[in-house]
């Protein structure tokens, strides 16, 4: 049994990771900005990544840091620096000061393409800080993560229900169910795996999914035949500019996000996949998508 100091525990991946950690017999100290319901096996530590005192408290008595928190969208580069680079630096400093030797860092496939967007650059810079930390580290680069509770992929499910799915320009992608990802993170946090390794994970589909095939799988999950249309890069860019004009800093589709979405290859690299004796995905994606659609409908999120 380990004590895991976790950031991002109130989020989608973090919530699944807490469930997996408790099921494996670990204890969790989880950072939170807001009060949370009491839960056996979890100590909620009030604070944030820009509050060093709270990070020091988070690491008290911990055997490992599982750093999940990060920023996937921000109005400018400063937002990505604060959320992904400075936040990681602060967490590394707290771990070292507390004598926590093991550090599991949740990155992104985006870190492979630092010149593509501010988001990608910030994830690569955060990885560089971890590598230079001197700690016993491992990193996981998830692809698109889906599952019950996810809000990022919900719009795609809603489009599938309507029978039309707008896709990025032609390319391929990997996906992974949140429960499978959480199982790996907890395994690493518990001491499994080789130190100083970077893992790129997926559902086991060879070469990932074409965008059209994934849209068809979404249609099957919601019980509809879908028509899939690829969105040209220029159209994505114009849509991002329009969202910025309409919603300002609250825009969800920023030019930075559009450049990320338009990239043609977000598949896990075969040479970076975890060894099979360490981890392999257990949830087939078509089954996982159908289960997710049922969960959305039970919550009233999907018709």
C-alpha positions in Angstrom: 0.0 0.0 0.0 1.2 3.5 -0.9 0.2 7.0 0.0 -0.3 8.9 -3.3 -0.3 12.7 -3.4 -2.5 13.5 -6.3 -3.2 16.7 -8.3 -6.2 16.8 -10.6 -8.2 14.5 -8.4 -11.4 16.5 -8.9 -11.2 16.1 -12.6 -12.2 13.4 -15.1 -9.0 11.4 -15.1 -8.2 12.2 -11.5 -11.6 10.9 -10.3 -11.1 7.6 -12.1 -7.6 7.4 -10.7 -8.8 7.9 -7.1 -11.3 5.1 -7.7 -8.6 2.8 -9.0 -6.2 3.8 -6.2 -8.7 3.0 -3.4 -9.6 -0.3 -5.1 -5.9 -1.3 -5.1 -5.6 -0.5 -1.4 -3.7 2.8 -1.6 -4.4 5.9 0.3 -4.8 9.2 -1.5 -4.0 12.8 -0.5 -5.8 14.9 -3.2 -5.4 18.6 -3.9 -8.7 20.5 -4.3 -9.7 24.2 -4.8 -13.2 23.6 -3.4 -14.6 21.6 -0.4 -15.3 17.9 -1.3 -17.5 15.3 0.2 -15.7 13.1 2.8 -14.5 9.8 1.4 -12.8 6.9 3.2 -9.2 6.6 2.1 -9.0 10.1 0.8 -7.6 13.2 2.5 -8.6 16.4 0.6 -6.0 19.1 0.8 -7.2 22.6 0.1 -5.0 24.5 -2.3 -3.8 24.9 -5.8 -0.7 24.5 -8.0 0.2 28.2 -7.5 0.1 27.8 -3.7 3.4 26.2 -2.5 2.2 25.9 1.1 -0.7 23.7 0.1 1.6 21.6 -2.2 3.9 21.0 0.8 1.0 19.8 2.9 -0.2 17.6 0.0 3.2 15.8 0.0 3.3 15.1 3.7 3.8 11.3 4.3 3.4 10.5 0.6 5.3 7.7 -1.2 4.6 9.1 -4.7 3.3 12.1 -6.4 0.8 11.5 -9.2 0.6 14.8 -11.1 -2.5 14.8 -13.3 -3.6 18.5 -13.2 -3.0 20.6 -16.2 -4.5 23.1 -18.7 -5.8 21.9 -22.1 -7.2 25.3 -23.2 -6.1 28.8 -22.4 -6.6 32.2 -24.0 -2.9 32.8 -24.4 0.6 31.4 -23.8 0.7 32.8 -20.3 -2.2 30.6 -19.3 -0.4 27.5 -20.6 2.8 28.5 -18.8 1.0 28.9 -15.5 -1.1 25.8 -15.7 1.4 23.3 -17.3 4.9 24.6 -16.7 4.9 26.6 -13.5 2.4 24.2 -11.9 4.7 21.3 -12.7 7.7 23.1 -11.4 5.9 23.9 -8.1 4.8 20.3 -7.7 8.4 19.0 -8.4 9.7 21.4 -5.8 7.2 20.3 -3.2 8.0 16.6 -3.9 11.7 17.1 -3.5 11.3 19.2 -0.3 9.1 16.5 1.2 11.6 13.7 0.2 9.1 12.0 -2.2 11.3 10.3 -4.6 8.7 8.9 -7.1 6.9 11.3 -9.5 4.4 10.1 -12.0 3.6 12.8 -14.6 0.6 12.8 -16.9 1.6 14.5 -20.1 0.1 14.3 -23.6 0.9 13.1 -27.0 0.9 16.9 -27.7 4.4 17.0 -26.2 5.8 15.4 -29.3 4.9 18.5 -31.4 6.2 21.6 -29.4 6.2 23.8 -32.5 2.5 23.1 -33.3 0.8 25.2 -30.6 1.2 26.9 -27.3 -0.5 23.9 -25.6 1.9 21.4 -27.3 4.9 23.6 -26.4 3.8 23.9 -22.7 3.4 20.1 -22.4 6.9 19.5 -23.9 8.4 22.1 -21.5 6.7 20.5 -18.5 8.2 17.2 -19.5 11.6 18.7 -19.7 11.2 20.0 -16.1 10.4 16.5 -14.9 13.3 14.9 -16.8 15.7 17.4 -15.2 14.3 17.1 -11.7 16.5 14.3 -10.5 13.5 12.4 -9.2 12.6 8.8 -10.0 10.0 9.7 -12.7 7.7 8.1 -15.2 5.5 9.9 -17.7 2.3 8.9 -19.4 1.2 10.5 -22.7 -2.5 9.7 -23.1 -4.3 10.2 -26.4 -8.0 11.3 -26.4 -9.5 9.9 -23.2 -13.2 9.0 -23.1 -15.6 7.4 -20.7 -18.5 8.2 -18.3 -18.1 11.7 -16.9 -16.1 13.1 -19.8 -17.3 16.4 -21.2 -14.6 16.9 -23.9 -16.0 14.2 -26.2 -19.6 14.8 -25.4 -20.2 17.1 -28.4 -19.1 14.3 -30.7 -21.6 12.0 -29.2 -24.3 14.7 -29.6 -23.4 15.1 -33.2 -23.6 11.4 -33.7 -27.1 11.3 -32.3 -28.1 13.9 -34.9 -26.5 11.7 -37.6 -23.8 14.1 -38.8 -20.3 14.2 -37.3 -17.9 17.1 -38.2 -14.3 15.8 -38.1 -10.9 17.4 -38.2 -8.9 17.2 -41.5 -8.0 13.7 -42.5 -5.7 11.8 -40.1 -5.5 9.2 -37.4 -6.0 9.2 -33.7 -5.6 6.9 -30.7 -8.1 6.7 -27.8 -8.1 5.1 -24.4 -10.9 4.5 -21.8 -10.4 6.5 -18.6 -10.6 3.4 -16.5 -7.8 1.8 -18.4 -5.7 4.9 -18.2 -6.3 5.2 -14.4 -5.3 1.5 -13.9 -1.9 2.3 -15.5 -1.4 5.5 -13.5 -2.1 3.7 -10.2 0.1 0.8 -11.1 3.0 3.2 -11.8 2.3 5.2 -8.6 2.5 1.9 -6.7 6.0 1.3 -7.9 5.6 -0.7 -11.0 7.6 -0.1 -14.2 11.1 1.1 -15.0 12.2 4.5 -13.8 12.6 7.4 -16.3 10.3 5.9 -18.9 7.8 7.7 -21.2 4.7 5.6 -22.0 2.3 6.4 -24.9 -1.0 4.5 -24.4 -4.0 3.5 -26.4 -6.8 1.0 -26.7 -4.7 -1.5 -28.6 -6.1 -0.7 -32.1 -3.3 -1.2 -34.6 -2.3 2.3 -35.9 -5.2 3.8 -34.0 -8.4 5.0 -35.7 -9.0 6.9 -38.8 -11.3 9.9 -38.1 -14.1 8.4 -40.2 -13.9 5.0 -38.6 -14.1 6.6 -35.1 -17.1 8.6 -36.2 -18.7 5.3 -37.4 -18.0 3.8 -34.0 -19.7 6.7 -32.3 -22.7 6.2 -34.5 -22.9 2.5 -33.5 -22.6 3.6 -29.8 -25.6 5.8 -30.0 -27.6 3.6 -32.5 -27.4 5.9 -35.5 -25.9 5.7 -39.0 -23.7 8.8 -39.3 -22.4 10.9 -42.1 -18.9 12.1 -41.4 -17.4 15.3 -42.9 -13.8 16.5 -42.7 -13.4 20.1 -41.8 -10.6 21.9 -43.8 -7.9 23.6 -41.8 -9.0 27.0 -43.1 -12.5 26.4 -41.9 -11.2 25.3 -38.4 -9.1 28.5 -38.3 -12.0 30.7 -39.2 -14.3 29.0 -36.7 -11.7 29.6 -34.0 -11.5 33.3 -34.9 -15.3 33.5 -34.7 -15.4 31.8 -31.3 -12.8 34.2 -30.1 -14.8 37.2 -31.3 -18.0 35.8 -29.7 -16.8 34.5 -26.4 -13.4 36.3 -25.9 -11.3 34.6 -23.3 -14.0 32.0 -22.7 -13.7 30.7 -26.2 -13.4 26.9 -26.4 -12.1 26.6 -30.0 -9.1 29.0 -29.9 -6.6 29.3 -32.8 -4.2 27.4 -30.6 -6.7 24.5 -30.2 -7.5 24.5 -33.9 -3.9 24.0 -34.8 -3.8 21.0 -32.4 -7.0 19.5 -33.7 -5.9 19.8 -37.3 -2.7 17.8 -36.8 -2.8 14.5 -38.8 -1.3 12.1 -36.4 -2.3 11.7 -32.8 -1.6 8.0 -32.5 0.5 6.3 -29.8 3.9 5.4 -31.1 4.5 1.6 -31.0 8.0 2.0 -29.5 6.6 4.0 -26.6 3.8 1.7 -25.6 4.1 0.1 -22.1 5.4 -3.5 -22.0 2.5 -5.9 -21.9 3.6 -7.3 -18.6 3.1 -3.8 -17.1 -0.2 -2.8 -18.7 -2.5 -3.3 -21.6 -5.9 -1.8 -22.3 -8.8 -4.1 -21.2 -11.9 -2.2 -22.5 -12.6 -2.6 -26.3 -13.4 0.9 -27.6 -16.7 0.0 -29.3 -17.9 -1.4 -26.0 -16.5 1.5 -24.0 -18.2 4.0 -26.3 -21.6 2.2 -26.0 -21.2 2.2 -22.2 -20.4 5.9 -22.3 -23.4 6.7 -24.4 -25.6 4.8 -22.0 -24.1 6.8 -19.1 -24.7 10.1 -20.9 -28.3 9.2 -21.5 -28.8 8.1 -17.9 -27.6 11.5 -16.8 -29.8 13.4 -19.3 -26.7 14.6 -21.2 -27.7 12.8 -24.4 -31.0 12.2 -26.0 
